[in-house]
Amino acid sequence: MKYFFFTIQKTPKRNEFTTEEVLPILHAHTAYFKKLGAEGICVMAGPFKNQTDNELGAGCYVLAAESEEEARKLADADPFCVHRIYDYKVWEWTKVVPEQSAVSS
């Protein structure tokens, strides 16, 4: 299993939506990552604190996947990305802590 670190940020299209129009998409986005978390795919996710430039700003998440292609497909299914109001950058990430325990046979 590999890990992929994503940052998300607004696209110019976000400015075409009112806050009221974005809120249902935000709730779908949050539900999507909670579902991935329950499935063990999303290791962590959340917004950055103290964002003063916009009300619904940038964030990050870490996904566990077999490949970058698989991780990107999961990210592309994020309702924020589906509506093209947010985009992402991705890096393969090496998880050091916590260490995985060895499986004994």
C-alpha positions in Angstrom: 0.0 0.0 0.0 1.2 3.5 -0.9 0.2 6.8 0.6 -0.6 10.0 -1.3 -0.8 13.5 0.1 -3.2 15.9 -1.5 -3.7 19.6 -1.1 -6.9 21.2 -2.5 -7.5 24.8 -3.4 -10.2 26.9 -5.0 -10.4 27.2 -8.8 -11.6 30.4 -10.5 -14.9 28.7 -11.1 -15.5 28.7 -7.3 -16.2 32.5 -7.5 -19.2 31.7 -9.8 -21.0 30.0 -6.9 -22.6 31.6 -3.9 -22.0 30.3 -0.4 -25.5 28.9 -0.4 -24.8 27.0 -3.7 -21.5 25.6 -2.3 -22.8 24.4 1.0 -24.5 21.2 -0.4 -21.3 20.5 -2.3 -19.3 21.0 0.9 -21.5 18.6 2.8 -21.2 16.0 0.0 -17.4 16.5 0.0 -17.2 15.9 3.8 -19.5 12.9 3.6 -17.3 11.4 0.8 -14.1 11.7 2.8 -15.9 10.3 6.0 -17.0 7.3 3.9 -13.4 6.8 2.6 -12.2 7.1 6.2 -14.6 4.4 7.4 -13.3 2.2 4.6 -9.6 2.8 5.6 -8.8 4.6 2.4 -8.7 8.2 3.7 -6.0 8.3 6.5 -6.7 11.9 7.4 -8.4 14.9 6.0 -9.4 18.5 6.9 -9.2 22.2 6.2 -6.3 24.4 7.0 -6.9 26.7 10.0 -6.9 30.5 10.0 -7.8 31.1 6.4 -8.7 34.7 6.0 -8.9 35.0 2.2 -12.1 33.0 1.8 -14.9 31.4 3.8 -14.5 27.9 2.3 -10.8 27.6 1.7 -8.1 25.0 1.1 -7.3 21.8 2.9 -5.4 18.5 2.6 -5.9 14.8 2.9 -3.9 11.5 2.7 -5.2 8.5 0.8 -4.0 4.9 0.9 -4.0 3.4 -2.6 -2.1 0.9 -4.7 -1.0 3.5 -7.2 -1.1 7.2 -8.0 -3.6 6.6 -10.7 -6.0 4.9 -8.2 -5.5 7.8 -5.8 -6.2 10.4 -8.5 -9.4 8.6 -9.4 -10.5 8.8 -5.8 -9.6 12.5 -5.7 -11.4 13.2 -9.0 -14.6 11.7 -7.4 -14.5 14.3 -4.7 -17.6 16.5 -5.2 -15.5 19.6 -5.1 -13.5 18.3 -8.0 -16.6 16.9 -9.8 -18.0 20.5 -9.8 -14.6 21.9 -10.7 -14.7 24.4 -7.9 -11.5 23.0 -6.3 -8.5 21.3 -7.8 -5.7 19.3 -6.2 -2.0 18.7 -6.1 -0.7 15.3 -5.2 2.6 13.9 -3.9 3.4 10.3 -3.0 4.0 10.3 0.7 6.2 8.0 2.9 4.4 7.1 6.1 7.1 6.7 8.9 5.0 7.1 12.0 3.1 5.1 13.3 5.2 2.2 12.2 3.3 -0.9 10.9 3.6 -3.9 13.1 5.2 -7.0 11.6 2.8 -9.8 10.8 3.9 -13.0 12.4 3.3 -16.3 10.6 
